[in-house]
Amino acid sequence: MSVATVRTPRSGGRTTATRTSEYRTHGSTALKPEPRVSAERPATEPPRLRVAPPAPVRVPHAPFVLLVLIVVVGGVLGILLVNTKINENAIRLERLQQQQAGLDLHEQQLRQQIAEFESPGNLAAHARELGLVPAGTPAFIRLPDGRVVGVPQPAGGQPSITSQQGDGQ
């Protein structure tokens, strides 16, 4: 039977004097005290009981592994769901951009038509079609004092042949 000699460290790296332990340090009976005969205790007296370190507790790994697997599978499924939604939105965005491009082109065509209709040549032609004739010099009324500036004259000229106001029709 071997008796272990233990040196306990102190602060500053120094060690105290060696003390001998009455316990074995190796084997299946490591915590069993060795019988010791001393002058204080007779050999027939049982040794005193001391507190032993607690037995190591082994936690089962299955719940932890299951939790990790659930988290990993949930994360992968979440990433797939987010990726699918992003792709759906990208397709929808592309369709909307194509529709916007078509609407922009249609708007540009309408603005061009409006510009053509507002041109002076077209306005005069449409006015003639409606039977309008060019006016002479206009007269103006000043609002603060009610004075008439210029001489008002009726428009002269013949309505066009294509006008909608016919003489006897």
ZIRA-V86178 format. One record per backbone hydrogen bond with DSSP energy under -0.5 kcal/mol. CO is the residue of the C=O (numbers start at 1). NH is the residue of the N-H. If there is no record, write none. Layout:
co: {CO | CO}
nh: {NH | NH}
This chain:
co: {4 | 4 | 6 | 6 | 8 | 10 | 11 | 14 | 19 | 22 | 23 | 27 | 29 | 31 | 32 | 36 | 41 | 42 | 57 | 61 | 62 | 63 | 64 | 65 | 66 | 67 | 68 | 69 | 70 | 71 | 72 | 73 | 74 | 75 | 76 | 77 | 78 | 79 | 80 | 81 | 82 | 83 | 84 | 85 | 86 | 87 | 88 | 89 | 90 | 91 | 92 | 93 | 94 | 95 | 96 | 97 | 98 | 99 | 100 | 101 | 102 | 103 | 104 | 105 | 106 | 107 | 108 | 109 | 110 | 111 | 112 | 113 | 114 | 116 | 119 | 120 | 121 | 122 | 123 | 124 | 125 | 126 | 127 | 128 | 129 | 140 | 140 | 142 | 147 | 148 | 149 | 150 | 160 | 164}
nh: {6 | 21 | 8 | 19 | 16 | 13 | 14 | 10 | 6 | 34 | 4 | 30 | 32 | 33 | 24 | 38 | 38 | 45 | 59 | 65 | 66 | 67 | 68 | 69 | 70 | 71 | 72 | 73 | 74 | 75 | 76 | 77 | 78 | 79 | 80 | 81 | 82 | 83 | 84 | 85 | 86 | 87 | 88 | 89 | 90 | 91 | 92 | 93 | 94 | 95 | 96 | 97 | 98 | 99 | 100 | 101 | 102 | 103 | 104 | 105 | 106 | 107 | 108 | 109 | 110 | 111 | 112 | 113 | 114 | 115 | 116 | 117 | 118 | 119 | 123 | 124 | 125 | 126 | 127 | 128 | 129 | 130 | 132 | 131 | 164 | 142 | 149 | 146 | 142 | 150 | 140 | 152 | 163 | 166}
